[in-house]
Each structure stands twice: as C-alpha cells, then as structure tokens.
C-alpha cells in the first residue's frame, strides 16, 4: 500500500489495519519514503519456548487423557 502523510493522518485506522494484515505501507514524503510494517508478536506460549528441546514419541496423542476414569474418582 502506498499513501502520503495527509492520507496517513486522515485515514490512520485504515492504514494501521493494512500494516497489521502484513502489508508493507510506504508513506511518500518530500524528504523521502517511510515504510510502516507491523512487528510479528512474540510467541510466549510454553510449547513455543520448548520447540526443538522436547521430543514427543511417534504415536503419542497429547490430546487424549493420560489417566483412567478410576484414577480421577479416588
């Protein structure tokens, strides 16, 4: 997407949405072009932090229960 400073100020929500969609927004000014891009959020999830460090055996289903019903009813 390409815009100028006046349009950026007038239609900032539209320009911001474009940047968050991953578009590269070029703002044309008299002094030169500026580029607006959104940073990708850091993945702070537990599995994301352990990626490459934890190995899961083939055939293991992490979504299935690991204990029987009788163990829960004690």
C-alpha positions in Angstrom: 0.0 0.0 0.0 1.2 3.5 -0.8 0.0 6.7 0.9 1.1 10.2 1.7 1.3 12.0 5.1 -2.1 13.7 4.7 -3.9 10.5 4.0 -2.0 8.7 6.8 -3.3 11.3 9.3 -6.8 11.3 7.9 -7.2 7.6 7.4 -4.9 6.2 10.1 -7.2 3.3 11.2 -7.3 2.0 7.6 -3.5 2.3 7.2 -2.9 0.6 10.6 -5.2 -2.3 9.6 -3.3 -2.8 6.4 0.0 -2.9 8.3 -1.3 -5.4 10.8 -2.5 -7.6 7.8 1.1 -7.9 6.8 1.1 -5.3 4.1 4.1 -3.0 3.6 2.8 0.6 3.8 5.0 3.1 2.0 4.4 6.7 3.1 5.6 9.2 0.5 7.1 12.4 1.8 9.0 15.3 0.3 12.2 14.2 2.1 11.9 10.6 1.1 9.8 7.5 1.6 8.9 6.0 5.0 8.0 2.3 5.5 5.4 1.2 8.1 5.3 -2.5 8.9 3.8 -4.3 12.0 6.1 -6.5 14.0 5.1 -10.1 14.5 4.1 -10.7 18.1 6.5 -12.8 20.1 5.3 -16.3 20.8 5.3 -16.7 24.6 3.5 -20.0 24.6 5.0 -22.8 26.6 5.3 -25.2 23.6 6.8 -22.4 21.5 9.5 -21.8 24.0 10.4 -25.5 24.2 10.3 -26.0 20.4 13.3 -28.1 19.4 14.1 -29.1 23.1 11.2 -31.5 23.8 10.9 -34.7 21.7 7.5 -36.4 21.6 7.5 -40.1 20.7 5.7 -41.1 17.5 2.1 -42.3 18.0 1.6 -40.3 21.2 -1.6 -38.3 21.2 -1.2 -35.3 23.5 -5.0 -34.5 23.3 -6.1 -37.8 24.8 -6.4 -38.5 28.6 -3.3 -39.9 30.2 -5.1 -41.4 33.2 -8.1 -43.6 33.5 -11.5 -42.6 34.9 -11.0 -44.7 38.1 -7.9 -42.6 39.0 -10.0 -39.4 38.9 -12.7 -40.9 41.1 -10.4 -41.7 44.1 
